Amino acid sequence: MKPGDTAPLSGTYVEVGQGGGKVKRAQQIYVNQGETLPMLTSYSITIEHKGSMNVRNRQHCWKLVQV
């Protein structure tokens, strides 16, 4: 779930990477149904491919781990 979305279920949410992978020092929060998920900081990565440099903006997401 993206930051700023409304929580569909009450429970514990954990911070995960953009693709759903684990994050070092991930935040864990308890949110009630209908509350807004807190914002997470965005970051940029630089990708070099065949001599060209591309900058991509990324943001972590929230995942429900315990109801």
N, CA, C and O atoms as a MOPAC input file, in Angstrom:
PM7 MOZYME 1SCF
protein

 N      0.84000 1    -1.16500 1     0.00000 1
 C      0.00000 1     0.00000 1     0.00000 1
 C      0.89100 1     1.23500 1     0.00000 1
 O      1.94300 1     1.25600 1     0.63800 1
 N      0.47100 1     2.22900 1    -0.69800 1
 C      1.26500 1     3.44700 1    -0.81200 1
 C      1.03100 1     4.36500 1     0.38500 1
 O     -0.05700 1     4.37100 1     0.96200 1
 N      2.05200 1     5.14200 1     0.75900 1
 C      1.87100 1     6.11900 1     1.82700 1
 C      0.76400 1     7.10900 1     1.45800 1
 O      0.66700 1     7.53900 1     0.30900 1
 N     -0.05100 1     7.46000 1     2.41800 1
 C     -1.15700 1     8.38100 1     2.16900 1
 C     -2.46600 1     7.67900 1     1.85300 1
 O     -3.52200 1     8.31100 1     1.87700 1
 N     -2.42000 1     6.36600 1     1.55200 1
 C     -3.64800 1     5.59700 1     1.31200 1
 C     -4.37700 1     5.36200 1     2.63200 1
 O     -3.79000 1     5.48400 1     3.70700 1
 N     -5.64900 1     5.02900 1     2.53800 1
 C     -6.44300 1     4.68600 1     3.70900 1
 C     -6.29100 1     3.19800 1     3.99500 1
 O     -6.38000 1     2.37800 1     3.08200 1
 N     -6.06200 1     2.84600 1     5.25700 1
 C     -5.87200 1     1.44900 1     5.64000 1
 C     -7.18500 1     0.68300 1     5.51900 1
 O     -8.17800 1     1.08200 1     6.12700 1
 N     -7.21800 1    -0.41200 1     4.74500 1
 C     -8.45100 1    -1.18600 1     4.59200 1
 C     -8.76700 1    -2.04200 1     5.82000 1
 O     -9.93000 1    -2.34800 1     6.08200 1
 N     -7.73000 1    -2.42800 1     6.57000 1
 C     -7.90000 1    -3.26000 1     7.76400 1
 C     -7.06600 1    -2.70900 1     8.90300 1
 O     -6.03100 1    -2.08100 1     8.67500 1
 N     -7.51000 1    -2.93900 1    10.12400 1
 C     -6.71100 1    -2.58300 1    11.29100 1
 C     -5.60900 1    -3.61400 1    11.44200 1
 O     -5.82700 1    -4.80100 1    11.19900 1
 N     -4.42600 1    -3.16800 1    11.84100 1
 C     -3.34100 1    -4.11000 1    12.06000 1
 C     -1.98900 1    -3.43800 1    12.03900 1
 O     -1.87800 1    -2.21400 1    11.97700 1
 N     -0.95200 1    -4.27800 1    12.09300 1
 C      0.42100 1    -3.80700 1    12.07700 1
 C      0.91700 1    -3.75500 1    10.63900 1
 O      0.81700 1    -4.73600 1     9.90200 1
 N      1.44600 1    -2.61300 1    10.25000 1
 C      1.99200 1    -2.41800 1     8.91600 1
 C      3.49500 1    -2.21900 1     9.03300 1
 O      3.96800 1    -1.57000 1     9.96700 1
 N      4.24400 1    -2.77200 1     8.09400 1
 C      5.69600 1    -2.65300 1     8.09200 1
 C      6.14400 1    -2.02000 1     6.77500 1
 O      5.51800 1    -2.21300 1     5.73300 1
 N      7.23300 1    -1.26500 1     6.84100 1
 C      7.79000 1    -0.61100 1     5.66100 1
 C      8.51100 1    -1.64800 1     4.79400 1
 O      9.32600 1    -2.42100 1     5.29700 1
 N      8.21000 1    -1.66300 1     3.49300 1
 C      8.86500 1    -2.56700 1     2.55200 1
 C      9.36800 1    -1.75600 1     1.35700 1
 O      8.95300 1    -0.61500 1     1.15500 1
 N     10.25700 1    -2.34600 1     0.57600 1
 C     10.77900 1    -1.68100 1    -0.61200 1
 C      9.72300 1    -1.55200 1    -1.69300 1
 O      8.61600 1    -2.07400 1    -1.56600 1
 N     10.07800 1    -0.85400 1    -2.75300 1
 C      9.12600 1    -0.59600 1    -3.83700 1
 C      8.57900 1    -1.88300 1    -4.44000 1
 O      7.41300 1    -1.93200 1    -4.83100 1
 N      9.40200 1    -2.92300 1    -4.52100 1
 C      8.96200 1    -4.20000 1    -5.07100 1
 C      8.46100 1    -5.17200 1    -4.01700 1
 O      8.12700 1    -6.31100 1    -4.34300 1
 N      8.40100 1    -4.74500 1    -2.75300 1
 C      7.91100 1    -5.61100 1    -1.68200 1
 C      9.00400 1    -6.28000 1    -0.88000 1
 O      8.71000 1    -7.08700 1     0.00300 1
 N     10.26500 1    -5.96400 1    -1.16300 1
 C     11.38800 1    -6.57600 1    -0.45800 1
 C     11.63400 1    -5.96200 1     0.90600 1
 O     11.06700 1    -4.92500 1     1.24800 1
 N     12.49200 1    -6.62100 1     1.68500 1
 C     12.80400 1    -6.16400 1     3.03500 1
 C     13.61700 1    -4.87400 1     2.99700 1
 O     14.34000 1    -4.60200 1     2.03900 1
 N     13.48100 1    -4.08400 1     4.06400 1
 C     14.18800 1    -2.82100 1     4.21700 1
 C     14.94000 1    -2.85900 1     5.53700 1
 O     14.38600 1    -3.28700 1     6.55000 1
 N     16.20300 1    -2.41600 1     5.54100 1
 C     16.96300 1    -2.33300 1     6.78500 1
 C     16.32800 1    -1.27900 1     7.68400 1
 O     15.93300 1    -0.21300 1     7.21200 1
 N     16.23000 1    -1.57300 1     8.96900 1
 C     15.65000 1    -0.66600 1     9.96400 1
 C     14.25200 1    -0.20400 1     9.54900 1
 O     13.94200 1     0.98500 1     9.62100 1
 N     13.42100 1    -1.13400 1     9.12000 1
 C     12.06000 1    -0.82400 1     8.65900 1
 C     11.18700 1    -0.34200 1     9.81700 1
 O     11.30200 1    -0.82500 1    10.94300 1
 N     10.32100 1     0.60900 1     9.52000 1
 C      9.37400 1     1.11500 1    10.51000 1
 C      8.20300 1     0.14300 1    10.64100 1
 O      7.78500 1    -0.47400 1     9.66100 1
 N      7.68000 1     0.01300 1    11.85500 1
 C      6.47100 1    -0.76300 1    12.09700 1
 C      5.47900 1     0.13700 1    12.80600 1
 O      5.83500 1     0.84300 1    13.74900 1
 N      4.23100 1     0.11300 1    12.35100 1
 C      3.20200 1     0.95700 1    12.94400 1
 C      1.91700 1     0.15800 1    13.09300 1
 O      1.69900 1    -0.81500 1    12.37100 1
 N      1.06300 1     0.56900 1    14.03400 1
 C     -0.27000 1    -0.00700 1    14.15300 1
 C     -1.25000 1     1.04900 1    13.66500 1
 O     -1.21600 1     2.19400 1    14.11600 1
 N     -2.12500 1     0.66000 1    12.74100 1
 C     -3.09200 1     1.59000 1    12.15500 1
 C     -4.48000 1     0.96900 1    12.26400 1
 O     -4.65700 1    -0.22200 1    12.01000 1
 N     -5.46200 1     1.78200 1    12.64400 1
 C     -6.85100 1     1.33400 1    12.68400 1
 C     -7.47300 1     1.47000 1    11.30100 1
 O     -7.02100 1     2.27500 1    10.48700 1
 N     -8.50400 1     0.68600 1    11.04100 1
 C     -9.19600 1     0.71400 1     9.76100 1
 C     -9.71200 1     2.12100 1     9.48200 1
 O    -10.31700 1     2.75300 1    10.34900 1
 N     -9.46900 1     2.60800 1     8.26700 1
 C     -9.94200 1     3.91900 1     7.86300 1
 C     -8.95600 1     5.05100 1     8.10000 1
 O     -9.15500 1     6.15300 1     7.58900 1
 N     -7.88500 1     4.80200 1     8.87000 1
 C     -6.87200 1     5.82900 1     9.09600 1
 C     -5.93600 1     5.91600 1     7.89300 1
 O     -5.83400 1     4.97700 1     7.10400 1
 N     -5.26300 1     7.04000 1     7.76600 1
 C     -4.32500 1     7.25300 1     6.66500 1
 C     -2.94200 1     6.72800 1     7.04500 1
 O     -2.46600 1     6.96600 1     8.15400 1
 N     -2.29700 1     6.01000 1     6.11600 1
 C     -0.94000 1     5.52200 1     6.35400 1
 C      0.04100 1     6.69200 1     6.26000 1
 O     -0.08400 1     7.52600 1     5.36400 1
 N      1.01700 1     6.76400 1     7.17400 1
 C      1.95600 1     7.88300 1     7.17800 1
 C      2.84600 1     7.90900 1     5.93100 1
 O      3.06400 1     6.89200 1     5.27300 1
 N      3.34400 1     9.09400 1     5.63600 1
 C      4.22700 1     9.27200 1     4.48600 1
 C      5.62200 1     8.71900 1     4.80000 1
 O      6.06100 1     8.72700 1     5.95000 1
 N      6.30100 1     8.24400 1     3.76800 1
 C      7.67400 1     7.76600 1     3.87100 1
 C      8.54800 1     8.64000 1     2.97900 1
 O      8.07200 1     9.19500 1     1.98800 1
 N      9.81000 1     8.76000 1     3.32600 1
 C     10.69600 1     9.59900 1     2.52500 1
 C     11.02300 1     8.91800 1     1.20200 1
 O     11.19200 1     7.70000 1     1.14200 1
 N     11.10900 1     9.71000 1     0.15600 1
 C     11.47500 1     9.17600 1    -1.15600 1
 C     12.98100 1     9.32100 1    -1.34000 1
 O     13.62400 1    10.09900 1    -0.63500 1
 N     13.53700 1     8.57700 1    -2.28000 1
 C     14.96600 1     8.63100 1    -2.55100 1
 C     15.19700 1     8.43900 1    -4.03800 1
 O     14.30100 1     8.00300 1    -4.76000 1
 N     16.38600 1     8.76000 1    -4.49300 1
 C     16.73600 1     8.63900 1    -5.91300 1
 C     17.87400 1     7.64600 1    -6.07700 1
 O     18.76200 1     7.55300 1    -5.23100 1
 N     17.83500 1     6.90700 1    -7.17800 1
 C     18.94300 1     6.02500 1    -7.52100 1
 C     19.41700 1     6.38500 1    -8.92500 1
 O     18.63500 1     6.84100 1    -9.75900 1
 N     20.69600 1     6.17700 1    -9.17200 1
 C     21.27100 1     6.45500 1   -10.48400 1
 C     21.61600 1     5.13200 1   -11.14100 1
 O     22.29500 1     4.29200 1   -10.55000 1
 N     21.14500 1     4.95200 1   -12.36700 1
 C     21.38500 1     3.72400 1   -13.12000 1
 C     22.24400 1     4.07000 1   -14.33200 1
 O     21.91800 1     4.97800 1   -15.09700 1
 N     23.34500 1     3.33900 1   -14.49900 1
 C     24.20100 1     3.54600 1   -15.66600 1
 C     24.02300 1     2.35000 1   -16.59600 1
 O     24.21700 1     1.20400 1   -16.19200 1
 N     23.65200 1     2.62800 1   -17.83700 1
 C     23.43900 1     1.56800 1   -18.81500 1
 C     23.98600 1     2.01700 1   -20.16500 1
 O     23.52300 1     3.00200 1   -20.73900 1
 N     24.95600 1     1.29700 1   -20.65300 1
 C     25.56700 1     1.58500 1   -21.95000 1
 C     26.01900 1     3.04600 1   -22.06200 1
 O     25.79600 1     3.70200 1   -23.08000 1
 N     26.65200 1     3.53500 1   -21.00400 1
 C     27.20600 1     4.87500 1   -21.03300 1
 C     26.24600 1     5.99300 1   -20.68500 1
 O     26.69100 1     7.12500 1   -20.49800 1
 N     24.95600 1     5.73500 1   -20.58800 1
 C     24.01100 1     6.80200 1   -20.23100 1
 C     23.61200 1     6.64200 1   -18.76300 1
 O     23.47500 1     5.52900 1   -18.25500 1
 N     23.43200 1     7.77600 1   -18.10400 1
 C     23.06400 1     7.79800 1   -16.69400 1
 C     21.59000 1     8.18700 1   -16.57300 1
 O     21.17000 1     9.20700 1   -17.12000 1
 N     20.81900 1     7.38800 1   -15.87000 1
 C     19.40600 1     7.67800 1   -15.63100 1
 C     19.16500 1     7.77700 1   -14.13900 1
 O     19.69400 1     6.97600 1   -13.36800 1
 N     18.37500 1     8.75000 1   -13.72500 1
 C     18.02300 1     8.92000 1   -12.31800 1
 C     16.56300 1     8.50500 1   -12.15200 1
 O     15.68700 1     8.97500 1   -12.87700 1
 N     16.31500 1     7.62400 1   -11.19300 1
 C     14.96000 1     7.13700 1   -10.91300 1
 C     14.58600 1     7.51000 1    -9.48400 1
 O     15.39500 1     7.37100 1    -8.56700 1
 N     13.36900 1     7.97900 1    -9.30200 1
 C     12.85800 1     8.28000 1    -7.96700 1
 C     12.10000 1     7.06600 1    -7.44900 1
 O     11.29900 1     6.47100 1    -8.16900 1
 N     12.35600 1     6.70600 1    -6.20600 1
 C     11.72600 1     5.53700 1    -5.58400 1
 C     11.12000 1     5.93600 1    -4.24500 1
 O     11.51400 1     6.93600 1    -3.64400 1
 N     10.15400 1     5.14000 1    -3.78500 1
 C      9.56400 1     5.35800 1    -2.47500 1
 C      9.15200 1     4.01300 1    -1.89800 1
 O      8.60100 1     3.17200 1    -2.60900 1
 N      9.41700 1     3.80600 1    -0.60700 1
 C      9.01300 1     2.58100 1     0.05200 1
 C      7.49200 1     2.56900 1     0.22700 1
 O      6.83400 1     3.60100 1     0.09800 1
 N      6.95000 1     1.39400 1     0.52200 1
 C      5.50300 1     1.20100 1     0.68400 1
 C      5.21400 1     0.57200 1     2.03600 1
 O      6.13900 1     0.24300 1     2.77800 1
 N      3.95000 1     0.40300 1     2.36000 1
 C      3.50300 1    -0.25600 1     3.59000 1
 C      2.91200 1    -1.61600 1     3.25200 1
 O      2.25300 1    -1.77600 1     2.22500 1
 N      3.15000 1    -2.59600 1     4.11900 1
 C      2.59500 1    -3.93600 1     3.93200 1
 C      1.97800 1    -4.39500 1     5.25600 1
 O      2.59800 1    -4.27800 1     6.31200 1
 N      0.75700 1    -4.91600 1     5.18600 1
 C      0.06800 1    -5.43300 1     6.36700 1
 C      0.68800 1    -6.78100 1     6.74100 1
 O      0.72300 1    -7.70000 1     5.92300 1
 N      1.18100 1    -6.89500 1     7.99000 1
 C      1.81300 1    -8.13600 1     8.41500 1
 C      1.04700 1    -8.87000 1     9.50300 1
 O      1.21100 1   -10.07800 1     9.66800 1
 N      0.20200 1    -8.14600 1    10.25700 1
 C     -0.54500 1    -8.80000 1    11.32800 1
 C     -1.87200 1    -8.08400 1    11.53400 1
 O     -1.91300 1    -6.86800 1    11.71600 1
 N     -2.95300 1    -8.85200 1    11.50400 1
 C     -4.28800 1    -8.27400 1    11.70500 1
 C     -4.65700 1    -8.32600 1    13.15900 1
 O     -5.74400 1    -7.88800 1    13.53600 1

